């Protein structure tokens, strides 16, 4: 791969990390989009997913730290989702699943969530009702499984669901999504390793991590400390649209 193309990829990963970390996400769907539009597109999905998960660990970790330090994390909200997701994320990472129909459904689901979030009332304060275990555990398990299969951390599903159901404020949802993504990405990597799919090249991974880390710091600091609650909601809408477009571009081979 030419040095110029590699540099462009790193810049793109940096931008993705800023955008996604501002809403507590690791950015896996964005990283997959960048890699799929480069010479790395010739690699199989298992190869691409492992790099997305590694970058998720870095950026989601940074995002959680900033949102936690700013006082937005609610452990009672987070723990049930994480507890149920871990084994299923490992299973999803162990499996090797591809499919055009799935990609299409995934894209429409993201666009629907973006539309719903955009259309709801953007008030700074809303009545919040935390989900009970009978709801949180199945949700965590299902999202964990999908995350492992697709190669993302799950925040792209969990954040909009939390906000649409009014289980937390946008920033509390971002904090929960960040740690949820980190745990799911780690579990998915473990599953991929157990199935013999893990194959990381440090000469590629280290520059990717360095640029994503810096972008994660910038985005997380803005989201946790500067942006308003409605602004976080709007940023999440943008993230969902970007993620959906990535899947659609892949489907049509553009």
SULKACOR-V478407 format. One record per backbone hydrogen bond with DSSP energy under -1.0 kcal/mol. CO is the residue of the C=O (numbers start at 1). NH is the residue of the N-H. If there is no record, write none. Layout:
BEGIN
{{CO;NH} {CO;NH}}
END
This chain:
BEGIN
{{2;6} {3;7} {4;8} {5;9} {6;10} {7;11} {8;12} {9;13} {10;14} {11;15} {12;16} {13;17} {14;18} {15;19} {16;20} {17;21} {18;22} {20;23} {20;25} {21;24} {27;31} {28;32} {29;33} {30;34} {31;35} {32;36} {35;38} {38;41} {39;42} {40;43} {44;48} {45;49} {46;50} {48;52} {49;53} {50;54} {51;55} {52;56} {53;57} {54;58} {55;59} {56;60} {57;61} {58;62} {59;63} {60;64} {61;65} {62;66} {63;67} {64;68} {65;69} {66;70} {67;72} {68;71} {74;77} {74;78} {75;79} {78;82} {79;83} {80;84} {81;85} {82;86} {85;89} {86;90} {87;91} {88;92} {89;93} {90;94} {91;95} {99;103} {100;104} {101;105} {102;106} {103;107} {104;108} {105;109} {106;110} {107;111} {108;112} {109;113} {110;114} {111;115} {112;116} {113;117} {114;118} {115;119} {116;120} {121;123} {132;135} {132;136} {133;137} {135;139} {136;140} {137;141} {138;142} {139;143} {140;144} {141;145} {142;146} {143;147} {144;148} {145;149} {146;150} {147;151} {147;152} {154;157} {154;158} {155;159} {157;161} {158;162} {159;163} {160;164} {161;165} {162;167} {166;129} {169;173} {170;174} {171;175} {172;176} {173;177} {174;178} {175;179} {176;180} {177;181} {178;182} {179;183} {180;184} {181;185} {182;186} {183;187} {184;188} {185;189} {186;190} {187;191} {188;192} {189;193} {190;194} {191;195} {192;197} {193;196} {201;204} {201;205} {202;206} {204;208} {205;209} {206;210} {207;211} {208;212} {209;213} {210;214} {211;215} {212;216} {213;217} {214;218} {215;219} {216;220} {217;221} {218;222} {219;223} {220;224} {221;225} {222;226} {222;227} {228;232} {229;233} {230;234} {231;235} {232;236} {233;237} {234;238} {235;239} {236;240} {237;241} {238;242} {239;243} {240;244} {241;245} {242;246} {243;247} {244;248} {245;249} {246;250} {247;251} {248;252} {249;254}}
END
